[in-house]
Amino acid sequence: MSIDTLGETRLKILTAAESLFAEHGLNGVSLRQITAKAGVNLAAVNYHYYDKERLCQEMITHRIRVINTTRVGELSQAEARSAGTLVPLDEIIEIMARPLFLAGDNPTAYNNASRRLLGRVFTEPLPFTTEILTMELQPAMTRFGQAIRRHAPGLSPQDFIWRFSFVVGAMHHAMATLHDMKDRTNGVCSNDDPAGALRNFTTFAVRVFQR
C-alpha cells in the first residue's frame, strides 16, 4: 500500500514521524513529539501502530520496498533493451543510486526527509532495523552486485566484494549528509544537491571497479 493511499490520520502520523526521525534520529524522538507535529492525539498513534518501533518499521519498510521495486525494475528494463550485451556500467550505477538520491516536492512521496532518514538508518542501524535491512535491502544489492560484477571479471571475488561494499557505503553516507554539505565543505558544495551528488557518485563508483 502506498503512503498516499493511507487514511488521513495515519498519513499525518507517518509524515510527521519521518520528518522528526530524519532530523533527530530514531532514538531522539518521542511519540508525544510526533503527535504534536501531526496534530493528532496519542491514542491515534497507539491505535494504528502500538508503539514508536512499529511505526518506524512500517515507514522504513515501505520506503525501501518502493525504492527497490523502482531500481530493480529499471535494471531489468535496461537489460532487456541491451539484447544480450552488457548494460553500461555507469547506467547500472546510476539506476542503483537515482531512486535513493532524487526526491520530489510532494511531502507524502519520497522527499528530502525520506532520503535523510534512510541515510540515518543505513549508517546508524538499530537492533530493530537490522532485520529490515537484511530482508529488504540485500536482495536488491545482490542483483546490482551481479550486474556490476560482469564489468569487473578481472577482480578477485574478495576484491570485488570489498569494492562493492565501499561503493554501497559511500552511497548511503551521501544520503545521510546531503542536507548539510555546505557546512561540511565550508561552502564549496550546496545543501540538498541530489543531482550533483548522483553525477559525482556515478563517476566515483565507475572508477572503483576499473583496475
CYANA upper distance limits for C-alpha pairs under 8 A (distance plus 0.5 A):
  1 MET  CA      5 THR  CA      7.30
  1 MET  CA      6 LEU  CA      8.04
  2 SER  CA      6 LEU  CA      7.42
  2 SER  CA     62 HIS  CA      8.26
  3 ILE  CA     11 LEU  CA      7.11
  3 ILE  CA     62 HIS  CA      8.44
  3 ILE  CA    108 THR  CA      7.13
  3 ILE  CA    109 ALA  CA      7.91
  4 ASP  CA     11 LEU  CA      7.76
  4 ASP  CA    108 THR  CA      6.66
  4 ASP  CA    109 ALA  CA      7.73
  6 LEU  CA     10 ARG  CA      6.73
  6 LEU  CA     11 LEU  CA      6.29
  7 GLY  CA     11 LEU  CA      6.56
  8 GLU  CA     12 LYS  CA      6.70
  9 THR  CA     13 ILE  CA      6.80
  9 THR  CA     40 VAL  CA      7.89
  9 THR  CA     44 ALA  CA      8.06
 10 ARG  CA     14 LEU  CA      6.63
 10 ARG  CA     45 VAL  CA      8.45
 10 ARG  CA     48 HIS  CA      7.50
 11 LEU  CA     15 THR  CA      6.53
 11 LEU  CA    108 THR  CA      8.10
 12 LYS  CA     16 ALA  CA      6.58
 12 LYS  CA     38 ALA  CA      5.73
 12 LYS  CA     39 GLY  CA      8.27
 13 ILE  CA     17 ALA  CA      6.47
 13 ILE  CA     34 ILE  CA      7.30
 13 ILE  CA     35 THR  CA      7.39
 13 ILE  CA     38 ALA  CA      5.94
 13 ILE  CA     40 VAL  CA      8.17
 13 ILE  CA     45 VAL  CA      7.62
 14 LEU  CA     18 GLU  CA      6.46
 14 LEU  CA     55 LEU  CA      8.07
 14 LEU  CA     59 MET  CA      7.41
 15 THR  CA     19 SER  CA      6.90
 15 THR  CA     38 ALA  CA      8.12
 15 THR  CA    107 PRO  CA      7.65
 15 THR  CA    108 THR  CA      6.82
 16 ALA  CA     20 LEU  CA      6.80
 16 ALA  CA     34 ILE  CA      6.41
 16 ALA  CA     35 THR  CA      8.39
 16 ALA  CA     37 LYS  CA      6.30
 16 ALA  CA     38 ALA  CA      5.79
 17 ALA  CA     21 PHE  CA      6.38
 17 ALA  CA     34 ILE  CA      5.95
 17 ALA  CA     38 ALA  CA      8.49
 18 GLU  CA     22 ALA  CA      6.47
 18 GLU  CA     59 MET  CA      8.10
 18 GLU  CA    113 ALA  CA      6.97
 18 GLU  CA    114 SER  CA      7.08
 18 GLU  CA    117 LEU  CA      7.42
 19 SER  CA     23 GLU  CA      6.94
 19 SER  CA    113 ALA  CA      5.84
 19 SER  CA    114 SER  CA      8.07
 19 SER  CA    117 LEU  CA      8.42
 20 LEU  CA     24 HIS  CA      6.43
 20 LEU  CA     25 GLY  CA      7.97
 20 LEU  CA     29 VAL  CA      7.17
 20 LEU  CA     34 ILE  CA      7.77
 21 PHE  CA     25 GLY  CA      5.15
 21 PHE  CA     26 LEU  CA      5.60
 21 PHE  CA     28 GLY  CA      7.86
 21 PHE  CA     29 VAL  CA      6.95
 21 PHE  CA    117 LEU  CA      6.84
 22 ALA  CA     26 LEU  CA      8.30
 22 ALA  CA    113 ALA  CA      6.06
 22 ALA  CA    114 SER  CA      7.63
 22 ALA  CA    116 ARG  CA      5.92
 22 ALA  CA    117 LEU  CA      4.62
 22 ALA  CA    118 LEU  CA      8.41
 22 ALA  CA    120 ARG  CA      7.71
 23 GLU  CA    113 ALA  CA      8.30
 23 GLU  CA    116 ARG  CA      8.32
 23 GLU  CA    117 LEU  CA      8.19
 24 HIS  CA     28 GLY  CA      5.65
 24 HIS  CA     29 VAL  CA      6.96
 25 GLY  CA     29 VAL  CA      7.41
 25 GLY  CA    117 LEU  CA      8.12
 25 GLY  CA    120 ARG  CA      7.58
 26 LEU  CA     56 CYS  CA      8.31
 29 VAL  CA     33 GLN  CA      7.00
 29 VAL  CA     34 ILE  CA      7.92
 30 SER  CA     34 ILE  CA      7.05
 30 SER  CA     52 LYS  CA      8.24
 31 LEU  CA     35 THR  CA      6.70
 31 LEU  CA     42 LEU  CA      7.70
 31 LEU  CA     45 VAL  CA      8.25
 31 LEU  CA     51 ASP  CA      8.41
 31 LEU  CA     52 LYS  CA      6.86
 32 ARG  CA     36 ALA  CA      6.57
 32 ARG  CA     42 LEU  CA      7.20
 33 GLN  CA     37 LYS  CA      6.74
 34 ILE  CA     38 ALA  CA      6.52
 35 THR  CA     39 GLY  CA      6.24
 35 THR  CA     40 VAL  CA      5.60
 35 THR  CA     41 ASN  CA      6.24
 35 THR  CA     42 LEU  CA      6.51
 35 THR  CA     45 VAL  CA      7.87
 36 ALA  CA     40 VAL  CA      7.16
 36 ALA  CA     41 ASN  CA      8.15
 40 VAL  CA     44 ALA  CA      7.05
 41 ASN  CA     45 VAL  CA      7.76
 42 LEU  CA     46 ASN  CA      6.89
 43 ALA  CA     47 TYR  CA      6.44
 44 ALA  CA     48 HIS  CA      6.77
 45 VAL  CA     49 TYR  CA      6.19
 45 VAL  CA     50 TYR  CA      7.18
 45 VAL  CA     51 ASP  CA      7.73
 46 ASN  CA     50 TYR  CA      4.62
 46 ASN  CA     51 ASP  CA      6.42
 49 TYR  CA     54 ARG  CA      6.12
 49 TYR  CA     55 LEU  CA      5.88
 50 TYR  CA     54 ARG  CA      7.18
 50 TYR  CA     55 LEU  CA      8.35
 51 ASP  CA     55 LEU  CA      7.02
 52 LYS  CA     56 CYS  CA      6.72
 53 GLU  CA     57 GLN  CA      6.68
 53 GLU  CA    128 PHE  CA      7.99
 54 ARG  CA     58 GLU  CA      6.80
 55 LEU  CA     59 MET  CA      6.79
 56 CYS  CA     60 ILE  CA      6.54
 57 GLN  CA     61 THR  CA      6.41
 57 GLN  CA    128 PHE  CA      8.18
 57 GLN  CA    129 THR  CA      7.53
 57 GLN  CA    132 ILE  CA      8.04
 58 GLU  CA     62 HIS  CA      6.55
 59 MET  CA     63 ARG  CA      6.81
 60 ILE  CA     64 ILE  CA      6.67
 60 ILE  CA    118 LEU  CA      7.72
 60 ILE  CA    132 ILE  CA      8.46
 61 THR  CA     65 ARG  CA      6.56
 61 THR  CA    132 ILE  CA      7.13
 61 THR  CA    136 GLU  CA      7.62
 62 HIS  CA     66 VAL  CA      6.78
 63 ARG  CA     67 ILE  CA      6.80
 63 ARG  CA    110 TYR  CA      7.97
 63 ARG  CA    114 SER  CA      8.14
 64 ILE  CA     68 ASN  CA      6.54
 64 ILE  CA    136 GLU  CA      7.16
 64 ILE  CA    137 LEU  CA      7.63
 65 ARG  CA     69 THR  CA      6.50
 65 ARG  CA    136 GLU  CA      7.11
 66 VAL  CA     70 THR  CA      6.71
 67 ILE  CA     71 ARG  CA      6.74
 67 ILE  CA     99 PRO  CA      6.30
 67 ILE  CA    100 LEU  CA      7.41
 68 ASN  CA     72 VAL  CA      6.28
 68 ASN  CA    137 LEU  CA      8.07
 68 ASN  CA    140 ALA  CA      6.70
 69 THR  CA     73 GLY  CA      6.36
 70 THR  CA     74 GLU  CA      6.70
 70 THR  CA     99 PRO  CA      7.66
 71 ARG  CA     75 LEU  CA      6.62
 71 ARG  CA     95 ILE  CA      6.28
 71 ARG  CA     96 MET  CA      6.30
 71 ARG  CA     98 ARG  CA      8.45
 71 ARG  CA     99 PRO  CA      7.21
 72 VAL  CA     76 SER  CA      6.67
 72 VAL  CA     96 MET  CA      8.39
 72 VAL  CA    140 ALA  CA      7.17
 72 VAL  CA    143 ARG  CA      8.16
 73 GLY  CA     77 GLN  CA      6.77
 74 GLU  CA     78 ALA  CA      6.66
 74 GLU  CA     95 ILE  CA      7.23
 75 LEU  CA     79 GLU  CA      6.67
 75 LEU  CA     92 ILE  CA      7.31
 75 LEU  CA     95 ILE  CA      7.13
 76 SER  CA     80 ALA  CA      6.69
 77 GLN  CA     81 ARG  CA      6.75
 78 ALA  CA     82 SER  CA      6.72
 78 ALA  CA     87 VAL  CA      7.08
 79 GLU  CA     83 ALA  CA      7.37
 79 GLU  CA     84 GLY  CA      7.90
 79 GLU  CA     85 THR  CA      8.45
 79 GLU  CA     86 LEU  CA      7.92
 79 GLU  CA     87 VAL  CA      6.55
 80 ALA  CA     84 GLY  CA      8.16
 82 SER  CA     86 LEU  CA      7.06
 82 SER  CA     87 VAL  CA      6.54
 86 LEU  CA    150 ARG  CA      8.21
 86 LEU  CA    151 HIS  CA      8.40
 87 VAL  CA     91 GLU  CA      7.34
 87 VAL  CA     92 ILE  CA      7.20
 88 PRO  CA     92 ILE  CA      6.96
 89 LEU  CA     93 ILE  CA      6.82
 89 LEU  CA    148 ILE  CA      7.06
 89 LEU  CA    151 HIS  CA      7.29
 89 LEU  CA    206 VAL  CA      7.08
 90 ASP  CA     94 GLU  CA      6.57
 90 ASP  CA    202 THR  CA      6.69
 90 ASP  CA    203 THR  CA      7.90
 90 ASP  CA    206 VAL  CA      6.56
 91 GLU  CA     95 ILE  CA      6.58
 92 ILE  CA     96 MET  CA      6.76
 92 ILE  CA    144 PHE  CA      7.93
 92 ILE  CA    147 ALA  CA      7.89
 92 ILE  CA    148 ILE  CA      7.63
 93 ILE  CA     97 ALA  CA      6.74
 93 ILE  CA    148 ILE  CA      8.45
 93 ILE  CA    202 THR  CA      6.50
 93 ILE  CA    205 ALA  CA      7.72
 93 ILE  CA    206 VAL  CA      8.02
 94 GLU  CA     98 ARG  CA      6.09
 94 GLU  CA    198 LEU  CA      7.62
 94 GLU  CA    202 THR  CA      6.41
 95 ILE  CA     99 PRO  CA      7.91
 96 MET  CA    100 LEU  CA      8.43
 96 MET  CA    144 PHE  CA      7.59
 97 ALA  CA    101 PHE  CA      6.80
 97 ALA  CA    171 MET  CA      7.59
 97 ALA  CA    198 LEU  CA      7.43
 98 ARG  CA    102 LEU  CA      6.38
 98 ARG  CA    198 LEU  CA      7.14
 99 PRO  CA    103 ALA  CA      8.24
100 LEU  CA    115 ARG  CA      6.98
100 LEU  CA    175 MET  CA      7.77
101 PHE  CA    115 ARG  CA      7.31
101 PHE  CA    175 MET  CA      7.02
101 PHE  CA    194 PRO  CA      5.83
101 PHE  CA    195 ALA  CA      8.12
101 PHE  CA    197 ALA  CA      8.08
101 PHE  CA    198 LEU  CA      7.12
102 LEU  CA    111 ASN  CA      8.32
102 LEU  CA    194 PRO  CA      6.19
102 LEU  CA    195 ALA  CA      7.60
103 ALA  CA    110 TYR  CA      5.98
103 ALA  CA    111 ASN  CA      4.87
103 ALA  CA    112 ASN  CA      6.42
103 ALA  CA    115 ARG  CA      7.96
103 ALA  CA    194 PRO  CA      8.49
104 GLY  CA    109 ALA  CA      7.35
104 GLY  CA    110 TYR  CA      6.72
104 GLY  CA    111 ASN  CA      5.73
104 GLY  CA    112 ASN  CA      8.27
105 ASP  CA    109 ALA  CA      8.25
105 ASP  CA    111 ASN  CA      6.98
106 ASN  CA    110 TYR  CA      8.03
106 ASN  CA    111 ASN  CA      7.53
107 PRO  CA    111 ASN  CA      6.88
110 TYR  CA    114 SER  CA      6.09
110 TYR  CA    115 ARG  CA      7.78
111 ASN  CA    115 ARG  CA      6.84
112 ASN  CA    116 ARG  CA      6.66
112 ASN  CA    179 HIS  CA      8.41
112 ASN  CA    192 ASP  CA      8.11
113 ALA  CA    117 LEU  CA      6.45
114 SER  CA    118 LEU  CA      6.66
115 ARG  CA    119 GLY  CA      6.57
115 ARG  CA    175 MET  CA      6.36
115 ARG  CA    176 ALA  CA      7.69
116 ARG  CA    120 ARG  CA      6.77
116 ARG  CA    175 MET  CA      6.32
116 ARG  CA    176 ALA  CA      5.42
116 ARG  CA    177 THR  CA      7.85
116 ARG  CA    178 LEU  CA      8.11
116 ARG  CA    179 HIS  CA      7.83
117 LEU  CA    121 VAL  CA      6.74
117 LEU  CA    176 ALA  CA      7.76
118 LEU  CA    122 PHE  CA      6.51
118 LEU  CA    175 MET  CA      7.91
118 LEU  CA    176 ALA  CA      7.84
119 GLY  CA    123 THR  CA      6.61
119 GLY  CA    172 HIS  CA      5.85
119 GLY  CA    173 HIS  CA      6.85
119 GLY  CA    174 ALA  CA      8.01
119 GLY  CA    175 MET  CA      5.29
119 GLY  CA    176 ALA  CA      4.46
119 GLY  CA    177 THR  CA      8.25
120 ARG  CA    124 GLU  CA      5.85
120 ARG  CA    125 PRO  CA      7.95
120 ARG  CA    176 ALA  CA      6.11
121 VAL  CA    125 PRO  CA      5.56
121 VAL  CA    126 LEU  CA      8.04
121 VAL  CA    129 THR  CA      7.74
122 PHE  CA    133 LEU  CA      8.33
122 PHE  CA    172 HIS  CA      6.65
123 THR  CA    169 GLY  CA      8.41
123 THR  CA    172 HIS  CA      7.22
123 THR  CA    173 HIS  CA      7.12
123 THR  CA    176 ALA  CA      8.12
125 PRO  CA    129 THR  CA      6.46
125 PRO  CA    130 THR  CA      6.63
126 LEU  CA    130 THR  CA      6.76
127 PRO  CA    131 GLU  CA      8.22
128 PHE  CA    132 ILE  CA      8.01
129 THR  CA    133 LEU  CA      6.76
130 THR  CA    134 THR  CA      6.75
131 GLU  CA    135 MET  CA      6.62
132 ILE  CA    136 GLU  CA      6.23
132 ILE  CA    137 LEU  CA      8.18
133 LEU  CA    137 LEU  CA      5.57
133 LEU  CA    138 GLN  CA      7.47
134 THR  CA    138 GLN  CA      5.89
135 MET  CA    139 PRO  CA      7.83
136 GLU  CA    140 ALA  CA      8.20
137 LEU  CA    141 MET  CA      6.79
138 GLN  CA    142 THR  CA      6.51
139 PRO  CA    143 ARG  CA      6.80
140 ALA  CA    144 PHE  CA      6.87
141 MET  CA    145 GLY  CA      6.38
142 THR  CA    146 GLN  CA      6.67
143 ARG  CA    147 ALA  CA      7.03
144 PHE  CA    148 ILE  CA      6.61
145 GLY  CA    149 ARG  CA      6.40
145 GLY  CA    164 PHE  CA      7.56
146 GLN  CA    150 ARG  CA      7.23
147 ALA  CA    151 HIS  CA      8.09
148 ILE  CA    152 ALA  CA      7.52
149 ARG  CA    153 PRO  CA      6.95
149 ARG  CA    160 PHE  CA      7.86
151 HIS  CA    209 PHE  CA      8.24
152 ALA  CA    160 PHE  CA      8.17
152 ALA  CA    209 PHE  CA      6.71
152 ALA  CA    210 GLN  CA      7.56
154 GLY  CA    211 ARG  CA      8.42
155 LEU  CA    159 ASP  CA      6.45
155 LEU  CA    160 PHE  CA      6.24
155 LEU  CA    211 ARG  CA      8.19
156 SER  CA    160 PHE  CA      6.59
157 PRO  CA    161 ILE  CA      6.64
158 GLN  CA    162 TRP  CA      6.73
159 ASP  CA    163 ARG  CA      6.66
160 PHE  CA    164 PHE  CA      6.51
160 PHE  CA    209 PHE  CA      8.13
161 ILE  CA    165 SER  CA      6.50
162 TRP  CA    166 PHE  CA      6.75
163 ARG  CA    167 VAL  CA      6.74
163 ARG  CA    208 VAL  CA      7.13
163 ARG  CA    209 PHE  CA      7.58
164 PHE  CA    168 VAL  CA      6.70
165 SER  CA    169 GLY  CA      6.57
166 PHE  CA    170 ALA  CA      6.61
167 VAL  CA    171 MET  CA      6.70
167 VAL  CA    205 ALA  CA      6.58
167 VAL  CA    208 VAL  CA      8.24
168 VAL  CA    172 HIS  CA      6.83
169 GLY  CA    173 HIS  CA      6.57
170 ALA  CA    174 ALA  CA      6.60
171 MET  CA    175 MET  CA      7.01
171 MET  CA    201 PHE  CA      7.73
172 HIS  CA    176 ALA  CA      6.94
173 HIS  CA    177 THR  CA      6.81
174 ALA  CA    178 LEU  CA      6.34
174 ALA  CA    197 ALA  CA      7.90
177 THR  CA    181 MET  CA      6.73
178 LEU  CA    191 ASN  CA      6.35
178 LEU  CA    192 ASP  CA      5.56
178 LEU  CA    193 ASP  CA      7.31
178 LEU  CA    194 PRO  CA      7.76
178 LEU  CA    197 ALA  CA      8.42
179 HIS  CA    191 ASN  CA      5.52
179 HIS  CA    192 ASP  CA      5.46
180 ASP  CA    184 ARG  CA      6.90
180 ASP  CA    190 SER  CA      8.42
180 ASP  CA    191 ASN  CA      5.78
180 ASP  CA    192 ASP  CA      7.95
181 MET  CA    185 THR  CA      6.44
181 MET  CA    187 GLY  CA      8.30
181 MET  CA    189 CYS  CA      6.37
181 MET  CA    190 SER  CA      6.40
181 MET  CA    191 ASN  CA      5.51
181 MET  CA    192 ASP  CA      8.06
182 LYS  CA    186 ASN  CA      6.42
182 LYS  CA    187 GLY  CA      5.05
182 LYS  CA    188 VAL  CA      6.96
182 LYS  CA    189 CYS  CA      5.65
182 LYS  CA    190 SER  CA      5.37
182 LYS  CA    191 ASN  CA      5.82
183 ASP  CA    187 GLY  CA      6.61
185 THR  CA    189 CYS  CA      6.54
193 ASP  CA    197 ALA  CA      6.73
194 PRO  CA    198 LEU  CA      6.40
195 ALA  CA    199 ARG  CA      6.67
196 GLY  CA    200 ASN  CA      6.68
197 ALA  CA    201 PHE  CA      6.31
198 LEU  CA    202 THR  CA      6.51
199 ARG  CA    203 THR  CA      6.95
200 ASN  CA    204 PHE  CA      6.60
201 PHE  CA    205 ALA  CA      6.49
202 THR  CA    206 VAL  CA      6.63
203 THR  CA    207 ARG  CA      7.00
204 PHE  CA    208 VAL  CA      6.93
205 ALA  CA    209 PHE  CA      7.39
206 VAL  CA    210 GLN  CA      7.30
